[in-house]
Amino acid sequence: MATIEVGIRIDTTAGVAFFGIEAVNKRLAAGLRIREIRPGGLVTSKVGEVDGKVDLVLNGCQILVVFEGD
């Protein structure tokens, strides 16, 4: 089973970008079927660190697309 991360990244400089959609569409076009869609998580980036505490900023989110028999 192939699992592909699909999501969105938002950056104040680069703008909005999606990832993983092309890979999902390619498998669908090849006739593969989606088995399930699982919750993903947050997309974050490190913006600093003070006294061992990491500061993160939210940049987007993702889901996991699981295909049958791949």
Backbone as a printed PyTorch tensor [residue, N CA C, xyz], in Angstrom:
tensor([[[  0.8340,  -1.1880,   0.0000],
         [  0.0000,   0.0000,   0.0000],
         [  0.8770,   1.2490,   0.0000]],

        [[  0.5780,   2.1420,  -0.8780],
         [  1.2810,   3.4210,  -0.9180],
         [  0.4930,   4.4460,  -0.1210]],

        [[  1.2080,   5.2070,   0.6680],
         [  0.6000,   6.2990,   1.4210],
         [  1.2350,   7.5970,   0.9590]],

        [[  0.4070,   8.5350,   0.5500],
         [  0.9000,   9.8090,   0.0260],
         [  0.3930,  10.9360,   0.9050]],

        [[  1.2960,  11.8260,   1.2770],
         [  0.9230,  13.0150,   2.0320],
         [  0.4210,  14.0720,   1.0650]],

        [[ -0.7560,  14.6140,   1.3410],
         [ -1.3470,  15.6720,   0.5280],
         [ -1.6430,  16.8420,   1.4520]],

        [[ -1.2780,  18.0240,   1.0250],
         [ -1.5510,  19.1580,   1.8900],
         [ -1.2860,  20.5000,   1.2620]],

        [[ -1.2230,  21.4750,   2.1280],
         [ -1.0420,  22.8610,   1.7180],
         [  0.0320,  23.5020,   2.5840]],

        [[  0.8660,  24.3120,   1.9490],
         [  1.8550,  25.1260,   2.6510],
         [  1.5540,  26.5840,   2.3530]],

        [[  1.6240,  27.3940,   3.3900],
         [  1.3780,  28.8200,   3.2240],
         [  2.5900,  29.5680,   3.7410]],

        [[  3.1680,  30.3820,   2.8800],
         [  4.3630,  31.1460,   3.2310],
         [  4.1250,  32.6070,   2.8620]],

        [[  4.4860,  33.5150,   3.7420],
         [  4.2490,  34.9340,   3.4820],
         [  5.0480,  35.4550,   2.2930]],

        [[  6.1510,  34.8050,   1.9730],
         [  6.9650,  35.2360,   0.8360],
         [  6.5970,  34.4910,  -0.4440]],

        [[  6.5390,  33.1590,  -0.3550],
         [  6.3020,  32.3270,  -1.5380],
         [  4.8290,  32.1620,  -1.8790]],

        [[  3.9400,  32.4210,  -0.9250],
         [  2.5110,  32.2650,  -1.1710],
         [  2.0090,  30.8840,  -0.8040]],

        [[  0.9600,  30.4470,  -1.4690],
         [  0.3020,  29.1730,  -1.1790],
         [  0.7960,  28.1140,  -2.1590]],

        [[  1.1040,  26.9250,  -1.6260],
         [  1.5330,  25.8120,  -2.4680],
         [  0.8940,  24.5290,  -1.9680]],

        [[  0.4690,  23.6960,  -2.8850],
         [ -0.0810,  22.3880,  -2.5540],
         [  0.9800,  21.3350,  -2.8310]],

        [[  0.9440,  20.2420,  -2.0890],
         [  1.8750,  19.1480,  -2.3580],
         [  1.1440,  17.8130,  -2.3170]],

        [[  1.6390,  16.8700,  -3.1110],
         [  1.1020,  15.5170,  -3.1310],
         [ -0.0480,  15.2750,  -4.0770]],

        [[ -0.6810,  16.3100,  -4.5570],
         [ -1.8640,  16.1410,  -5.4010],
         [ -1.5110,  15.4670,  -6.7320]],

        [[ -0.3840,  15.8250,  -7.3100],
         [  0.0120,  15.2240,  -8.5930],
         [  0.2140,  13.7220,  -8.4520]],

        [[  0.8380,  13.2990,  -7.3470],
         [  1.0800,  11.8700,  -7.1240],
         [ -0.2300,  11.1130,  -6.9400]],

        [[ -1.1840,  11.7060,  -6.2440],
         [ -2.4960,  11.0810,  -6.0660],
         [ -3.2070,  10.9700,  -7.4100]],

        [[ -3.2350,  12.0450,  -8.1760],
         [ -3.9020,  12.0270,  -9.4830],
         [ -3.2760,  11.0180, -10.4340]],

        [[ -1.9670,  10.8650, -10.3770],
         [ -1.2650,   9.9070, -11.2430],
         [ -1.7140,   8.4770, -10.9310]],

        [[ -1.8250,   8.1470,  -9.6480],
         [ -2.2720,   6.8080,  -9.2590],
         [ -3.7430,   6.5860,  -9.6170]],

        [[ -4.5720,   7.6030,  -9.4260],
         [ -5.9770,   7.4810,  -9.8070],
         [ -6.1230,   7.2630, -11.3100]],

        [[ -5.3430,   7.9880, -12.1090],
         [ -5.3830,   7.8410, -13.5630],
         [ -4.9200,   6.4530, -14.0000]],

        [[ -4.0530,   5.8380, -13.1900],
         [ -3.5680,   4.4870, -13.4990],
         [ -4.5610,   3.4120, -13.0540]],

        [[ -5.6900,   3.8350, -12.4870],
         [ -6.7300,   2.8920, -12.1030],
         [ -6.6830,   2.4090, -10.6680]],

        [[ -5.7730,   2.9340,  -9.8780],
         [ -5.7110,   2.5270,  -8.4730],
         [ -6.8340,   3.1890,  -7.6890]],

        [[ -7.2380,   2.5260,  -6.6230],
         [ -8.3340,   3.0330,  -5.8040],
         [ -7.8260,   3.4560,  -4.4330]],

        [[ -8.4610,   4.4750,  -3.8900],
         [ -8.1190,   4.9420,  -2.5520],
         [ -8.7620,   4.0060,  -1.5340]],

        [[ -7.9540,   3.5210,  -0.6070],
         [ -8.4570,   2.6430,   0.4460],
         [ -8.9930,   3.4520,   1.6210]],

        [[ -8.2460,   4.4820,   2.0120],
         [ -8.6880,   5.3350,   3.1130],
         [ -7.9540,   6.6720,   3.0920]],

        [[ -8.5400,   7.6150,   3.7670],
         [ -7.9160,   8.9100,   3.9800],
         [ -7.7650,   9.0650,   5.4820]],

        [[ -6.5280,   9.2560,   5.9170],
         [ -6.2190,   9.3470,   7.3450],
         [ -5.9180,  10.7950,   7.7250]],

        [[ -6.1730,  11.1110,   8.9840],
         [ -5.7720,  12.4500,   9.4540],
         [ -4.2620,  12.5950,   9.3470]],

        [[ -3.8310,  13.7620,   9.0250],
         [ -2.4050,  14.0440,   8.9490],
         [ -1.9800,  14.8810,  10.1290]],

        [[ -1.3680,  15.9740,   9.8280],
         [ -0.8850,  16.8240,  10.9000],
         [ -0.6470,  18.2280,  10.4230]],

        [[  0.0850,  18.9300,  11.2090],
         [  0.4170,  20.3150,  10.9000],
         [  1.7190,  20.3920,  10.1300]],

        [[  1.8480,  21.3880,   9.3030],
         [  3.1080,  21.7080,   8.6480],
         [  3.6380,  22.9480,   9.3610]],

        [[  4.8060,  22.8170,   9.9660],
         [  5.3790,  23.9180,  10.7400],
         [  6.8060,  24.1890,  10.3000]],

        [[  7.3210,  25.3270,  10.6990],
         [  8.7380,  25.6160,  10.4890],
         [  9.2830,  26.3080,  11.7330]],

        [[ 10.5310,  26.0500,  11.9810],
         [ 11.2070,  26.6060,  13.1470],
         [ 11.5720,  28.0600,  12.8760]],

        [[ 11.2080,  28.9480,  13.8130],
         [ 11.5290,  30.3660,  13.6410],
         [ 12.5100,  30.8660,  14.6900]],

        [[ 12.8060,  30.0230,  15.6570],
         [ 13.7580,  30.4340,  16.6770],
         [ 13.8650,  29.4190,  17.7910]],

        [[ 14.8250,  29.6710,  18.6890],
         [ 15.0210,  28.7980,  19.8380],
         [ 15.6770,  29.6070,  20.9410]],

        [[ 15.1050,  29.5340,  22.1360],
         [ 15.6460,  30.2420,  23.2880],
         [ 15.6590,  29.2820,  24.4700]],

        [[ 16.8090,  29.1050,  25.0640],
         [ 16.9550,  28.2330,  26.2330],
         [ 16.3790,  26.8400,  25.9970]],

        [[ 16.6170,  26.2810,  24.8290],
         [ 16.1520,  24.9410,  24.5060],
         [ 14.6870,  24.8460,  24.1190]],

        [[ 13.9680,  25.9510,  24.1420],
         [ 12.5700,  25.9680,  23.7330],
         [ 12.4780,  26.4360,  22.2870]],

        [[ 11.8700,  25.6100,  21.4670],
         [ 11.7770,  25.8870,  20.0330],
         [ 10.4960,  26.6620,  19.7440]],

        [[ 10.6270,  27.7240,  18.9590],
         [  9.4720,  28.4960,  18.4910],
         [  9.1320,  28.0530,  17.0720]],

        [[  7.8720,  27.6680,  16.8830],
         [  7.4050,  27.2190,  15.5770],
         [  6.3070,  28.1310,  15.0690]],

        [[  6.1590,  28.1490,  13.7460],
         [  5.0580,  28.8690,  13.1340],
         [  4.2830,  27.8770,  12.2630]],

        [[  2.9660,  27.9820,  12.2900],
         [  2.1100,  27.1170,  11.4910],
         [  2.1610,  27.5470,  10.0310]],

        [[  2.4610,  26.5770,   9.1430],
         [  2.5570,  26.8620,   7.7120],
         [  1.5270,  26.1320,   6.8690]],

        [[  0.7430,  25.2500,   7.4740],
         [ -0.2260,  24.5090,   6.6810],
         [ -0.6640,  23.2510,   7.3760]],

        [[ -1.2270,  22.3270,   6.5850],
         [ -1.6930,  21.0600,   7.1350],
         [ -1.6330,  19.9980,   6.0540]],

        [[ -1.8300,  18.7400,   6.4850],
         [ -1.7670,  17.6300,   5.5410],
         [ -2.7290,  16.5300,   5.9360]],

        [[ -3.0530,  15.6640,   4.9650],
         [ -3.7870,  14.4290,   5.1960],
         [ -2.9830,  13.3090,   4.5320]],

        [[ -3.3010,  12.0790,   4.8640],
         [ -2.6280,  10.9240,   4.2690],
         [ -3.6270,  10.1650,   3.4150]],

        [[ -3.2640,   9.9160,   2.1660],
         [ -4.1190,   9.1720,   1.2330],
         [ -3.4940,   7.7990,   1.0430]],

        [[ -4.2540,   6.7440,   1.3930],
         [ -3.7470,   5.3730,   1.3120],
         [ -4.4150,   4.6650,   0.1460]],

        [[ -3.6030,   4.1100,  -0.7360],
         [ -4.1150,   3.4010,  -1.9070],
         [ -4.1460,   1.9030,  -1.6880]],

        [[ -5.0920,   1.2300,  -2.3450],
         [ -5.1870,  -0.2330,  -2.3010],
         [ -4.1240,  -0.8540,  -3.1860]],

        [[ -3.5940,  -1.9650,  -2.7430],
         [ -2.7500,  -2.8350,  -3.5500],
         [ -1.6480,  -2.2070,  -4.3510]],

        [[ -1.0680,  -1.1420,  -3.9040],
         [  0.0240,  -0.4970,  -4.6420],
         [  1.3350,  -0.8920,  -4.0150]]])
